[in-house]
Amino acid sequence: MLAGAAEKIRANIQKVIVGKDEVINLTLVALLCEGHILLEDVPGIGKTTLARTLAASLGCSFRRIQFTPDLLPSDVTGLSWFNQKKQEFEFRPGPVMSQVVLADEINRATPRTQSALLEAMQERQITVDGISRQLPRPFLVLATQNPIELEGTFPLPEAQIDRFLLRIAIGYPTQDEENSILERFRRTDSAPELQPVVSTEEILELIQARSQIRVETSVRDYIVRVARATREHPDIDLGASPRASLALYQASQAWAGINGRDYILPDDVKAMAPHVLTHRLMIAPQAQLRGRLPADLVNDIVDTVPVPVES
């Protein structure tokens, strides 16, 4: 069920996106977990295009927010305004009241505006004028940021970074893929119009099916030991939180599901750990001076923590 639906969505996305199977699969993992994605890479790689094509492949509402320094929290969440004709206040929903939200260049907004997404990303609700409003399901935020250009940007706080299920770097295409891109768009600069291949109801059923994927006690314990190892590593000042453990658990379930299994393996945990844990770690200054990167430390931990074996 999961593998078949994932293949339909993947094939639809690849009408626009050339190659990048792993990136598309990771995006599907986030969808099945109702998690959020931080797309971080240089300009022109296809971050915004990936977000648009995913939304077009789903039967969901979609809104884009272009983050700028003058953007206000009410521009994200919405606001109450006084209707003089009716002589009462009415709520005007903001773009976050959608199922798929593209937060483009999220690090260009001020911390005050960035914080407007915190409640939405974790509790899936917004509070305006003391009234809480539930967001529609599924709810998925795809945020993009450029890690190279730092002028005029505001670094994301740790609390917000921790709310992203995955951080994905798309990377440059191979030579063959870049040739395919030029051939595909040689007659037109616009991407083809995509039609939804799944409905909202089907997505919710897929999310429920993901939650039913079996996780043996030994594998669950392995996930916990990997997360705890990040808190005890001498080169890491801030390790993975319990939210990160839960994210790794759910992402491993989704990875197993799109690969056609109803149970997860330690290899699923190993595949997801770099994408789930890397952006949540704070490296010690001494380790940074030695050139150690979060991805290196996560790989060391995954290689060091004993893998459960069948007795």
N, C-alpha and C positions, 0 to 999 in steps of 0.2 A: 504493500500500500504506500508506504513512505517513499520507497525507492522509485516506484512508478510515477508518483506525483512529482518527485524531485527531477526526474528525467524530463517530464513535460515542461516544467518551468525552466530547466537548464537549456533545453533546446530552443525555447522561445527567446530567452535572453541572448543566446548565441546567434540569433538573427542580426543582432547589432554588435555585441561584444565578440571579438575574435579571440579564440583560445581562452586562457585564464580559467580552466576547469576548476582548479583548487579554490580560486577566489570566489567563483560562483557557488561552489559547494559550501564554503564558509558562510556566505550570505544566506544560503538556505538553512544552515545550522542555526543562525540567529533568528530566522523567521520561525522555525519550529520550537525554539525556546522562548519566543516573545522577548528576545533580548535586543540590545541596541549595538550598533556598529560604528566604530570610529575609523573612517577611511583616511589614512595619512600617507601622502606621497606627493611628489613634485607635480607642478601643473601640467595639464595636457595628457595625463595618463589614462583618464576615463573614469574618474571617481564619480562625477556628477552623472555621466552617462549610465554607469552601472546602477546608480540609485533610481534613475528615471525608468530604465528598462525593467528593473525588478518591480517597481510600482505598476508599470503598464502590464506586466504579466499576471498580476493579481487582481482579483475583482474587488479592490479596496479603494477608498478615497485617498487622494494624494495631495499634499501641499508642500510648497517649497518656501523656506525662509532664508533670505539672503542676509546674513549677519553682518552688520556694520557698526562702527563705534556709536552712532547716534540712535541705534535701535533701542526701544524701551521694552521693559517686561510686558507691558500691556499690548505691545505689538505682537507678542508671542502667545500670551494666554487669552487675550480678549479683555473687554472692559464693560462696565455698566454705564449706560448713558441715559439721560433723561429725555423721554419722548414727550415733548410739549403737547402734542395732539392728544395723547392718552393720559397725560399728567401722571406718568409713573416711570420708574426706571426699568430699562430692558437690558438684557445681557447680549452683547455682540461677540460671538465666539471668535477666537483668534485661530491662526493656522495650525496650532498644535492640536486642535480638536479634530484631527484626522487620523486615519489608520496608519498611513505611511507618511512620515515627515522627513523631508530633506533639510537638514540644518547646514547650509552651505557656508564654508569658511567660518566655523563656529568660534574660532579663537580670535576673530576680529571684533566681537562684541565685548562690552564691558563686563566685569564680573557680576554686576547686578543683573544684567540681562541673561547672562549664562545661567545664573541661579534660578531663573524662572523655569528652567527645564528640569531641575532636580526632582521636584515633587512628581512631575509628569512621568519621568523615566523610572522612578522607583515605585510609587504608589499607583501609577496610572490614573491620576486624577489631578485637577487643578483647583486652586482655591482663590476666588476673586471676591473681594468685599465680604469675607467671612463665610462665603457659601462654597462648598466643595461640589465639584461636578466630575462625574466619571468620564473617562475617555473611552472611545469605542475600541472593541477588540476585533482583530489583533491590533496592537499598537507597537510600531517599530520606528525608531529614530535612526536615520543614517546621517551621521555628521561627517563633514569633510574638513580637513585642515592641511595647510601647506607647511611642512616642517622646516623649509629652507628660509622663507622670507619671514623675518621676525619683527620688522619695523611696523608699528601700528597694530600689533597683536597683543593679546592678553593670555598668558598661559592658563590652561584649564586647571582648576584646583583638583587636588587628589580625590576629594569627595565626588566630583563629577566624573573623573576618569574611571573611578571604581564602578560606576554605574553602566559602563559600556561592557557588554558581554565579550566582545571581540575587538581587537585592533587589527586591521588588515592593511597591508601595503600591496598595491596592485603590481608595481614593477613595470619595467619597460617590456614591450613585446619582443619576441624573437625576430630574426630577419624574415623568416617565412610568414610569421603573423603580420608583420608590418607591411609586407608585400600584399597580403590578403586584404588588409585594411584599405590600402590605396586602390586595389582593384574593385573592392566592394563599393567604394564611394567615389569612383572616378566620374560618374555621370551626375551625381548630386551630392551636395554637402549635408543633406538632412538624412536622419536615420529613418528606416521604415516604420510605419505605424503598426504597433503591436496590439494584438487583441488579448484580453485576459484568458488564461488557460485553466484557472481554478477560481472558485467562488469563495466568498468570505466563509460560508458554512463549511466548505471543504477544508479550508485552512484550519478552522477551529477543530475539525475532526482529526486532522493531521497532528495538531499540537497535542490533543488528547492521546493519540496513538503513540506519540513520542514519549509521553510520560509513563506509558505502560511497558516500555522496553526494560527487560530484566537486568538488574545489576547485582551480581553475587556479592556476598558479604566481604569476601577477600578483595574483590576489585574496589568496592566502596572504601575499604580500609586503605587500599593503595592510593586512592584519590586524596584521602585525608593526610596520609603520610607525605605525599608530594607537596601539598599545601603547607603543612607544618615545617617541612624542610626549608622552605623559603624564609620562615621566621627565625630559624636557627642558624642560617648560613652567615659566616663572619663577614662576607662582602656585601650583605644586604641590611640596610638600616630599617626598612619598612617592608615586611613580608606580606604575603597574600592574606586577605581577610576571610572570615567565614562566608561572606558573599561570593568571594572568588572560588571557594571550595564548591559551593552550590552551582556556580556557573560552570565549573569544570565537569561536574557530575552531569548536568543537563546537556552541555555541549557534546559530551562523550556519547550520551544516549542518542542525540540527533545524528551524530556522525555514523554511529552504527546503523541507524535506521535508513539513512540515504544510501548506505552501502548494502542494504538488503538483509540485515540481521535484526532479530528481535532480542538480542542480548549484546552487552558490550564486552570488549576485550581490553586488556592492558594497553594494547597497541592503539586503541581508540583514545585512551587517556594521553598517551605519548603524542599522538597527532594533534590533540587539542591544546595541550599545556602551553606551548609557545604563544599561541594566539590569545589564550585566556589570561595567562599570568604575567606576561612580559610587561604590559603597560601599567600593571598595578604595583610594581616593585620600585623601591627607592634605593639606589645603589650607594654604598658608602663612598665618601670622597676619595679615600685611599685607593679603592678599587677602580674608580673612574680615572684616576691618574695613571693607573696601570693599563688603561685601555679596555677594561672589562665592560661588556655590554649586558643589559638585562637578558637578551636572548641567549648569550653564552652561559649565563648562570642558570637559566631555566634548563638548558640542555644538559649542563653538568648535573643538576639535581635529578632530572629524569633518568640519566645514565647511572646515577649512584643509588637511588632508592631501590631496594630489592623488589623485583616483579613477582607477584603471586604466581605460583605454578600449581597445576593439578596434582594432588597427592595420589 
